[in-house]
Amino acid sequence: MIRKWVVVAGVVCLGHVAGAQPAKELTRGELLYSTHCIACHSVQLHWRDKKQVTDWNSLRVEVRRWQERAGLGWNDDDVAEVARYLNALHYRYPLPDVGRPLAGDGAKRKPY
C-alpha cells in the first residue's frame, strides 16, 4: 500500500515539474547585481530625486565606483554587464557609439 502511494506521489510531482515554465536564464549583469548589490539597493535608489545617474556614461561610472567601494574587483566587462542590466531594467538611456571609449574606462575597450 505504501509503495503504491509513493509511486502515485512521484507521478503527480513529475507532472507538475513537466508542466512548469522553464526558468528564465539570467544575464551575467543580473547575477552580479543580485548577488552583490541588491541587498543595499532597491528600486527607490534608482528613481530617487537626487540620483547620480543621468546618462549611460554616468551609469557606468557609478557601477564602477560602487563595485570599487565594495571591493568586488570587477573587470570592465563585469561593470558593463551590470550597467547594461540596470539600464534595461530602470533607465533606458541610449547606448554610446560602438568602439568609442566610455567615461570611467582606463583604456580603450573593444566594442560590445
Beta strands, then each sheet from edge to edge (+ up, - down):
end
